[in-house]
Amino acid sequence: MTLFAWMLLAAVLIGNTTGQLLLKAASIHADRLGENGHWHSLLANPLVWLGLVIYVAEFLLWLAFVSVVPLWQAVMVACIDILMVMIGGRIFFAEKITPQRMGAISLIAAGVLMVGLGGN
């Protein structure tokens, strides 16, 4: 991959991870208000709107990324975001990384590796 492709990939991964974590943070805050105020709280929370803006920007960056690398390669390396979101959940929300989750991540990584080693 070219330097430009690597920069796009980094921006896509950071954007997707940040968007997911922002939406999680907003959802946690909304859950504290109970069922009646949940959706209203989400719509009024700036974190939701920031997360959505980041998702739109990330989508445009993704389109740029898949235009400069083969699709199989783009999807393969973008699977890293699953790991990044899991680590972000651990850091920011104290979510547990259980042996089952580690096993699942390992299976995903093995599948991505198999696709990557499959060549063009």
Contacts in CASP RR format, 6 or more apart in sequence:
PFRMAT RR
TARGET T0000
AUTHOR 0000-0000-0000
METHOD contacts of the structure
MODEL  1
MTLFAWMLLAAVLIGNTTGQLLLKAASIHADRLGENGHWHSLLANPLVWL
GLVIYVAEFLLWLAFVSVVPLWQAVMVACIDILMVMIGGRIFFAEKITPQ
RMGAISLIAAGVLMVGLGGN
1 9 0 8 1.000
1 69 0 8 1.000
1 73 0 8 1.000
2 68 0 8 1.000
4 68 0 8 1.000
5 65 0 8 1.000
5 68 0 8 1.000
5 69 0 8 1.000
8 61 0 8 1.000
8 64 0 8 1.000
8 65 0 8 1.000
8 68 0 8 1.000
9 65 0 8 1.000
9 77 0 8 1.000
9 78 0 8 1.000
11 58 0 8 1.000
11 61 0 8 1.000
12 58 0 8 1.000
12 61 0 8 1.000
12 62 0 8 1.000
12 65 0 8 1.000
12 78 0 8 1.000
12 81 0 8 1.000
13 78 0 8 1.000
13 80 0 8 1.000
13 81 0 8 1.000
13 84 0 8 1.000
15 54 0 8 1.000
15 55 0 8 1.000
15 57 0 8 1.000
15 58 0 8 1.000
15 61 0 8 1.000
16 55 0 8 1.000
16 58 0 8 1.000
16 78 0 8 1.000
16 81 0 8 1.000
16 84 0 8 1.000
16 85 0 8 1.000
17 81 0 8 1.000
17 84 0 8 1.000
17 85 0 8 1.000
17 88 0 8 1.000
18 51 0 8 1.000
18 54 0 8 1.000
19 50 0 8 1.000
19 51 0 8 1.000
19 54 0 8 1.000
19 55 0 8 1.000
19 58 0 8 1.000
20 85 0 8 1.000
21 85 0 8 1.000
21 88 0 8 1.000
21 89 0 8 1.000
21 92 0 8 1.000
22 47 0 8 1.000
22 48 0 8 1.000
22 50 0 8 1.000
22 51 0 8 1.000
22 54 0 8 1.000
23 47 0 8 1.000
23 48 0 8 1.000
23 51 0 8 1.000
24 89 0 8 1.000
24 92 0 8 1.000
24 93 0 8 1.000
25 47 0 8 1.000
25 92 0 8 1.000
25 93 0 8 1.000
26 42 0 8 1.000
26 45 0 8 1.000
26 47 0 8 1.000
26 48 0 8 1.000
27 42 0 8 1.000
28 93 0 8 1.000
29 41 0 8 1.000
29 45 0 8 1.000
29 47 0 8 1.000
30 37 0 8 1.000
30 38 0 8 1.000
30 39 0 8 1.000
30 41 0 8 1.000
30 42 0 8 1.000
30 45 0 8 1.000
31 38 0 8 1.000
33 41 0 8 1.000
42 48 0 8 1.000
62 74 0 8 1.000
62 78 0 8 1.000
65 74 0 8 1.000
65 78 0 8 1.000
66 74 0 8 1.000
70 120 0 8 1.000
72 115 0 8 1.000
72 116 0 8 1.000
73 116 0 8 1.000
75 115 0 8 1.000
76 112 0 8 1.000
76 115 0 8 1.000
76 116 0 8 1.000
79 108 0 8 1.000
79 109 0 8 1.000
79 112 0 8 1.000
82 105 0 8 1.000
82 108 0 8 1.000
83 105 0 8 1.000
83 109 0 8 1.000
86 95 0 8 1.000
86 97 0 8 1.000
86 101 0 8 1.000
86 105 0 8 1.000
89 95 0 8 1.000
90 96 0 8 1.000
90 97 0 8 1.000
END
